[in-house]
Amino acid sequence: MQRICVDMDEVMADTLAEHLRRYNQAFDEDVTPDDLAGKGLWEVAPADRQAQLRAFLDAEDFFEDLDLMPGAQEVLKDLSTRFEIFIATQAMVVPNSLGSKYRWLQRHFAFIPPTHYVFCGTKSILRADYLIDDMPRNLQRFEGHGLLFTAPHNVTATGFTRVDNWQQVADFFAGVHS
């Protein structure tokens, strides 16, 4: 059975929406995903706000109630009948996120067993046939077939198989025989 690794943040979970919500609330701003075309929030926020951006991520509740990316549950449930699915998230970059991410996955993706959660610091350790991720650097190091999941920060990235949403993920794997 072929293996698919799936990133959590900005692929399964709408992390950016929560980061923007907290940022806009704290600084009385109205930054939108469209304002980030080709950049991350870190690149748009002034230098004196960088520590607060990090503090948002380090908050115990940040990853607890993230919204689902539309279609993620349905498509992954279907793919799990034909592929071995692993969730690979760089949780060690934000160690406080481990418990919240685990609980979020259990709540929304109970059909994927916890033995298939990979909480890592770097995705270069992954061995799978496919990786769905929003970070081009993770796909560059990946030895299998990478799918770049579109997010505001990566809209200018080229050289990858791009999927804009979960329906496009389903369409891509419809033609792949496990």
WOFENKA-V533397 format. One record per residue. RES is the residue in three letters. SS is DSSP state (H for helix, E for strand, C for the rest). OMEGA is omega in whole degrees, 0 to 359 (NA if undefined). D_FIRST is the distance of its C-alpha to the first C-alpha in Angstrom with 2 decimals. Layout:
# WOFENKA-V533397
RES;SS;OMEGA;D_FIRST + RES;SS;OMEGA;D_FIRST
This chain:
# WOFENKA-V533397
MET;C;179;0.00 + GLN;C;186;3.79 + ARG;E;175;6.53 + ILE;E;171;9.84 + CYS;E;184;13.04 + VAL;E;174;15.93 + ASP;C;180;19.56 + MET;C;187;21.82 + ASP;E;181;25.32 + GLU;C;174;26.18 + VAL;C;176;22.68 + MET;C;185;22.20 + ALA;E;182;25.73 + ASP;C;181;28.96 + THR;H;182;30.36 + LEU;H;180;32.77 + ALA;H;179;34.54 + GLU;H;179;35.36 + HIS;H;178;36.45 + LEU;H;179;38.68 + ARG;H;181;40.05 + ARG;H;179;41.15 + TYR;H;181;42.46 + ASN;H;179;44.44 + GLN;H;183;45.85 + ALA;H;186;46.90 + PHE;H;179;48.50 + ASP;C;181;49.68 + GLU;C;177;47.72 + ASP;C;179;45.82 + VAL;C;180;43.04 + THR;C;175;40.40 + PRO;H;179;37.00 + ASP;H;179;38.89 + ASP;H;185;41.14 + LEU;H;186;38.25 + ALA;C;178;37.19 + GLY;C;181;35.75 + LYS;C;172;36.70 + GLY;C;178;35.67 + LEU;H;179;38.06 + TRP;H;182;38.90 + GLU;H;183;40.31 + VAL;H;183;42.39 + ALA;C;177;43.84 + PRO;C;183;47.05 + ALA;H;182;47.04 + ASP;H;178;48.96 + ARG;H;183;46.16 + GLN;H;180;43.29 + ALA;H;179;43.82 + GLN;H;176;43.70 + LEU;H;179;40.46 + ARG;H;181;38.92 + ALA;H;177;40.66 + PHE;H;181;39.01 + LEU;H;182;35.54 + ASP;H;179;36.82 + ALA;C;183;38.17 + GLU;C;185;36.61 + ASP;C;187;36.04 + PHE;C;186;34.72 + PHE;C;188;30.99 + GLU;C;188;31.67 + ASP;C;180;32.12 + LEU;C;175;30.57 + ASP;C;175;30.08 + LEU;E;170;26.67 + MET;C;184;25.81 + PRO;C;177;26.21 + GLY;C;185;23.12 + ALA;H;182;20.79 + GLN;H;185;20.39 + GLU;H;183;19.90 + VAL;H;180;17.39 + LEU;H;177;15.22 + LYS;H;178;15.54 + ASP;H;180;14.42 + LEU;H;182;11.42 + SER;C;176;10.42 + THR;C;183;10.15 + ARG;C;183;7.36 + PHE;C;172;5.82 + GLU;E;185;6.43 + ILE;E;173;10.05 + PHE;E;174;12.62 + ILE;E;182;16.26 + ALA;E;182;18.01 + THR;E;181;21.76 + GLN;C;183;24.66 + ALA;H;182;26.44 + MET;H;174;28.37 + VAL;H;177;30.33 + VAL;H;186;31.79 + PRO;C;178;31.72 + ASN;C;185;33.47 + SER;H;187;30.45 + LEU;H;182;28.19 + GLY;H;180;29.47 + SER;H;180;29.77 + LYS;H;178;26.29 + TYR;H;181;24.87 + ARG;H;179;27.08 + TRP;H;178;26.29 + LEU;H;179;22.52 + GLN;H;182;23.31 + ARG;H;187;25.71 + HIS;H;184;23.69 + PHE;C;182;19.99 + ALA;C;180;20.30 + PHE;C;174;17.01 + ILE;C;185;15.30 + PRO;C;179;16.27 + PRO;H;176;18.63 + THR;H;180;16.55 + HIS;H;173;14.37 + TYR;E;178;17.60 + VAL;E;177;18.49 + PHE;E;188;22.26 + CYS;C;174;23.18 + GLY;C;178;26.09 + THR;C;181;24.35 + LYS;H;178;20.94 + SER;H;181;21.34 + ILE;H;185;19.55 + LEU;C;175;16.17 + ARG;C;182;13.34 + ALA;C;177;10.57 + ASP;C;183;9.78 + TYR;E;172;12.03 + LEU;E;175;14.98 + ILE;E;187;17.19 + ASP;E;178;20.60 + ASP;C;183;24.29 + MET;C;180;25.58 + PRO;H;182;25.82 + ARG;H;178;26.40 + ASN;H;180;22.98 + LEU;H;179;21.38 + GLN;H;181;23.80 + ARG;H;186;22.57 + PHE;C;183;18.85 + GLU;C;178;17.34 + GLY;C;179;14.46 + HIS;E;180;15.30 + GLY;E;174;17.54 + LEU;E;179;18.72 + LEU;E;179;22.21 + PHE;E;186;22.92 + THR;C;174;26.62 + ALA;C;182;29.09 + PRO;H;184;32.83 + HIS;H;185;32.71 + ASN;H;185;30.36 + VAL;C;180;31.87 + THR;C;180;33.47 + ALA;C;179;30.45 + THR;C;176;29.48 + GLY;C;182;27.09 + PHE;C;168;23.85 + THR;E;185;21.74 + ARG;E;171;23.44 + VAL;E;184;22.54 + ASP;C;184;25.55 + ASN;C;183;24.13 + TRP;H;175;21.24 + GLN;H;177;21.99 + GLN;H;174;21.43 + VAL;H;179;18.03 + ALA;H;180;17.20 + ASP;H;179;18.83 + PHE;H;184;16.94 + PHE;H;176;13.46 + ALA;H;181;15.02 + GLY;C;181;15.12 + VAL;C;178;11.60 + HIS;C;180;9.33 + SER;C;NA;5.63
